[in-house]
């Protein structure tokens, strides 16, 4: 699908940094919070304002990053930053790449791949203000309680931005300023293009600074203004894992709160984690210590938790999932799962069905109303409707080299500890005895039993386990038995 393009001329996302403070083999922008990579969040915000073009500038681990970006947004333009360092140069190469298709005219937004909580709403406000005021540059700023280390926003008497002073260069009076530069901008494309030509690397870092464009724009008679947000989290980046964790916790807090306001009951928000990719209906109830990840969906009146972790699981209306770990599974309406249940990919539980305590399932379809209540494994199997599988069930699906399927019909009843040695089929309405090992197909309505005569070897423990506690007790019991006299007629 071609993205809607009713917004600014372009958004440029800077994603070239190495992120060395992460101390990770994974590029910084590929680290995840809330079910998405940081750059995935950035792309979502960028696309939400419907730019006519979207470019991402890459360099560090270029191939790995580019592969991820193509998966996320195949319509985005990927641009390589060259050897010239600095954010100004990164924007310049992106602008040149976009101009090669058609010279940009209008608003160009610059943002970053490591600012995951930035919303499209705030970006849209930045663009709207920029265009309404006919600014040359509009900078997004934030007001911080502690602005230590940040570039301060300097304003004139008319409220326009006169400059950005880095902390190390600021005077004592300037350091009292709490409004700081986020590094996120809206530019007039022509102003940006012309100014970047004159930005040099003649500075202590030897970099081409994007902030230099603001001064050049003012010198050319352009208006430089700011949009202020007091929501600092929207402009916070993650340079190390401490900051990444803080951003993740804040994103989760906002996600959980949003779902509660939408009609979901979250009993303990402090121990509940919900990815931003999860979908919940009204009147869902989430119990403590629950994590919902990936493409998980939970329908109305379902109850999930406590102590449950689900990834890419679909839960039907009114279902209950307790103390369960699952992924890639489907749970039908009014079904019950848990406690202490492991749902592996390919598990499909039908309406009103049950997978009970200490059960593991994988690649199995369980029909409506069927129950696998406790202590078992069902894998590579198909189970019909209204079937009851006894305690201790095992589908022996692996012969050491290949997997085989078990097919169990509807209305089947099995005793405890059945083993189904696949490939095998059990017909509708069949029964099996306790401990049955089903190696052959069972016809519909048949009883399958595995019988072997029980043999007791008297005295075996005393002969083979002398000196053990078992032997002592057995000997005592034998002695007691032999000393017991049969009652006489008189003793009755």
N, C-alpha and C positions, 0 to 999 in steps of 0.2 A: 504494500500500500504506500502510495506517495504521501508524505506528510503534508498537512495543511500549511499553507504559506501566506498567512494574512498579517504577520507581524513585522518585526524589523527586517532590515535588509539581510543581516547576518548575525549569528552568535558565534564567537570564537572562544573555544574552551582550551585553556592552556593545560597541557597534560604531559610536559616533557621532563619534569624534575625527577631526580634520582631518589629522593627521599631517604638519604643515608641514615637519618636518625631512627628510622623504623627498624634498622638492623635486621633486614629480611631479604631473602632471595626473591620474594614477591614484590613487584613494583608497588610503590606506595598507593597509587590510585586504584589498584586492583584489590586492596584490602576491603573486606566487607563489613557493613553494619546494616542491621535491619533487613537482611535477605538480599541486598544488592551491593555491588562494589561501589566505592565512593564515586568513581567516575560514572557509574550507572545512575546514581542519584543526580549527579550534575547534568547528565544528558536528559534525564526526565524533566528537570526544571527548564532546561534550555528549549526542549521541544514544546513544552507547554505554552510558550509565548509565540509559537508558530512562525519562526524565522523563515525567510525565503531561502537562505542557505545556512548550513551548519558546518563548521570546520573544527577539527581538533588537532592541536600541535603536539607531536610526539618526538621523543628522542631516546630516553633511557629505556632499555629492553624493548626497543622499537617493535620488533616482530610480535612479541608476546602481547604487548599493549594493543597493537593494531588489530590482531586477531580478535581480541576481546571486543574492541570497539565495533568491528564489522558485524560481529554476532549481535551486538546491542542495537546498532543503527546502521544498516548497510547503505543508507542514503547520505550519511555524513561524509564530508571530505576530510581525508587524513593527510596532514601536512607534516613534513619532516623539518625540524629546526636544524640549521647548519651549525658551523663551528663558532659563529658569533654568539656570545652568551647574552642573556638578559631578556626580560619580559617584552621590552620594546621590539627586540629582534624577532621574538616568537610571534608577536602580533603582525609584524611586517611581512614575514614569510607567508603567514596565513592570508593576509590581505592580497598579496601578490598572486597566490594560488586561486583565490576566489575571483579576483579581477581578470584572471586569464580566461575565465568562462564568459564573464560580462562585467564590466567595471561597475562596482557597487555604488549606489547612490542611496542616501538615507541613513538610518541609524544602524550602527554596529555595536553590539554588546560584547564585552570581554569579561569572561568569568574563568573559573578554575575547576580542575578535576578533583580537587581534594576539599571541596566545601559542600559536604553532602546534605546539610540541613537547609541550604538555600532553596527557597520555594519559587515556583513560577509566579505566584502572586506578587512577591516582592520585586522580581525582575520586571513584571508587567508595569508595576508602579514606577520603577526607574525609567522605563522606556516612555511611558505616558508623560511623566514630568519633563523628561528631556525634550520631547517633541512639542509639548504644549508651550514650554518656555523658549523654544527655539535656541537651545543651548548648543555651544560648540562641544562641550564636554559636560557630562553629569556623572559625578562620582557617588557611589553608594558608601555611606559612612555609618558608623555605629557609635553609640555612647556607652562607655565602659566605666565601671566603678574604679577600676585600676587600669590605666592606659599605659603602664610601663612597657617599654619596648616597641610600641606602635608609633607609626607616623601620625603626627597631629595635623588636624585640618585647621588652616588659617583662613579667616574670613574677613572681608571688608565691611565697612559700615552698612553697605547695602545688602549684606547677607551672602554675596557671591563668594566663591572660593578664590582666595588669592594665592594659595600655595599649600604645599604639604611639607612639614618639617619633620625629618627623621628624629627619633628620640635622642640619639647621640649628638645631634646638632642643635637641639632645642635649648632655649634659654629656660631659666627657672620658671618664669611666668608662662612660657609656652607649654612647659611640662604639666601645668595645672589644667590644661585643656583636656577634656575627657572625650571629645569627638575625634575618632581615629579613622584612618583610611582603610577600607576593606580590600582595595585593589580591584574592585569590580566597577566597571565603567560602562556608560553609553556614550559613544562618539558619533559626531557627524562624520560620515565616511570620507568626504573630501578633506575635512580638517585633519583627520587622522592620517590620511595618505600623505598630505603635504608636510605635516609635522615630523613624521617618522624619517623622512629624508634628511632632516636636520638634526636628529638625535644622534649623539656621538657616544663613543665608549670612553671618553676622556673623564674618567672618574676613578676613585680609589679601587673599585672592584673591576674595572675594565669591562663593564657591562653596558648594554643599551637599555636604559631605564624607560619604562612606559610612563612613569610619573612626569618625565620631562615634557611630554606632550601637553600637559596642562599649562605650563608656563608659556610654551610656544603658541598655544591657542590664544591665550590672553594677549600676548604681544601682537598677534595678528588681528586683535579687536574682537575676538570671540568671547562669549559669556561662558564662564565655568561655574557650575552650581552643584548642589549636593542634595541627595535624598537621604534622610536620616532614619535609621531604624534603631529602636531600643532593644530589639531582640538580637542580642549579640550572637546567639547560637547560629543564626542564619549566615553569618559571615565568618564563622570559626573554621579554620582548617585543621588538619591532623598532620603534625610533623613527626610524632612518635606514637608509641602504642598507648601511652598514658592518655594523650589527647584523643586517640581513636576510641578508647574505651569510654571516655567521658562523652564523646559525641554519640556513641552507640547507646549509652544509658539515657541520654536526653531524647534521642529519637524514639526509643522504646517508650519513655514516659509519655511523649506526645501521642504516639500511636495508640497506646492503651487508653489514654484519656479520651481520644477521639472516638474509639469504639464504645466506651462507656456512655458518652454523650449521644451516640447513635442507637442506644438501646441494648447494649450488651452488659451483662453483669460480670464484673471481674472482682472476685471476692478479696483477693490480695494483690493489688497492682505491683507491690514491691517484689513479688516473686513470680510475676507473670511476664513472659517475653513473647511478643507477637511481631513477626516480620511485617514490613510494609507491603509485602506481596500477598498477605493472607486476606481472605474475605470471610466476614461473619455476618449472619442475619440477626435481626432483632430477637430478643429473648433467649439468646444463647447464654449459657452460664459457664464461666471459666473458674475452676477451683485452683487453690494455691499450688505453686511449684509446677506450673504448666508452661511449656514452650511450643509455640506453633510457628512452623517454618515453611518457606517455599510457597508452593501453590496450594496450600491447605485451604479448604472451604468448609465452613460449619453452618448447617441449616438451622432454621428456627427451632427453639425449645430443646436443642441438644445440650448435653452437659459433658464437659471435658475436664478431666482431672479428678483428684489431685495427682501430682507426681507423674505427669504425662508429657512425653515429647513426641510430636508428630511432624513429619515432613512430607509435603505433597500428598496429603490424605484428604479424601472427600468424605464428609460425615453428613448423613441424612437427618431429616427432621425427627426430633425426639430421641435420637440415639444417645447412649451413655457410654463413655469411654473412660475407664478408671485405671490409673497406674499402668499405663501402656506405653511402649516404645514402638513407633510404627513409621513406615515410609512407603510411598507408592501404593497405598491401599484405598479401598472403597468400602465404606460402612453404610449399610442401608438404613432406611427410616425405622425408628423404634428398635433398632438392634442394640445389643449389649456386648461390650468388650471389656475384659479384665476381671479382676486385677492381675498384675504381673504377667502381662501378655506381650508377645513380640510379633508384630505384624510386619512381614517382609514384603518387598514389591510383588505385585500381582495378586495380592489377597483381595478378594471381592466377597463381602458378606452381605447376604440378601436381607430384605426387610424382616424385622422381628427375629432375626437369627441371633446366635450367641456364640462367642468364642470366649471361653472362661479362663480360670486361673491357671497360670503356669503352662501356657500354650504357645507354640510357635507355628506360624503359618507362612507359606511362601508359594506364590503362583498357584493359588487354589481358588476355585469358585464355589461358594457355599450358598445353596438355594434358600428361598424364603422359609423362615420358621425352623431351619435346621439348627442343631445345637452340638457344639463341641465344647463340653462344659469344663473339663479339667484334665491337666497332666497329659499332654500329648503333642504330637507333631503331625501336621498335614501339609504336604508339599507336592507340587505337580499333580494336583488332583481336581476332580470335579465331583461335587456332592449335591444331590438333588434337594427337593423341598421336604420339609417336615421329617427329616432324618435325625436320629439321635445316636451319636457316636459315644461309646462308653469310655470311662476313665482309662487313661493309659494308652490311647490310640497312637499307633505309629503307621504312617505310610512309608514303607521301605522303598523309596523311589530311586535309589542309586545302587547300581550293581558293581561299582568300582571303576567303571569306565563311562557309562551312559546313564542319563536320567530317563525314567519311565513313568507313565501316568497311571493313576488309579481312578476308576470311575465307580462311584457309589450312587445308586439310584435314590428315588424318593421313597419316603416311608420306611426306611431301613432302620432296624434296631440291632445294636451290637452289644455284647457283654463287655465286661472290663478287660483291659489289656489286649485288644485285638491288634494284630499286625497284618497289614495288607501288603503283600509282596508284589510289587508292580513288575510288569503290566498285568492288571487284573481288573475285572468288572464284577460288581455286585448288583444284581437286578432289583427292581422296585419291590418293596415290601418284604425283603429277605431279612432273616434273623441270623445272628451268630452267637455261639456260646462264649462264656468267659475264657480268656486265654487263647482264643482261636487264632491260628496262623493261616490266613487265607492266601493260598498259593494258586488256586484254580478259580475260574469264573464261577459265581454263584447265581443260579437261575432265579428269576423273580419268584418271591414267595417261599423260597427254600430255607431250610435251617442248615447252617454250616457249623460243624464242630470239629475240633481237633482233640481226639481222645487218646490217652495212653494210660495203661493200668498203673495205679499207684503201688509202689513197692516199699515196704518198711523193713529195714535191716536192723534187727534187734541187737543191742549191745555195741553198735558201731562207734559211738562216742567214747565209751570206756576203752575200747580196743585201739582207737586211732587218735584220741586226744587225751591221753592220760595226764593227770596233773592239772588240767584246766578247771576253771570254775564250772564250766558246763559239765565236765565229768564228775566233779564233786556233787553237784546238784542231782545229776542223773543217778549216781550211785545211791544217794540218800533217798531219792524217790523210789528206787527199786527196792531198797531195804524196807522202807515203810510199807510198800505194797505187799511184800512177802510176809511181813510180820503181822499184817492185819488178819485176824481170825474171822472166819465166817460165823455169823451169829448162830447159836444153838437154839433149839426149840424153847429151852428153859429161859434163855436170855432174852427172848422177845418181850 
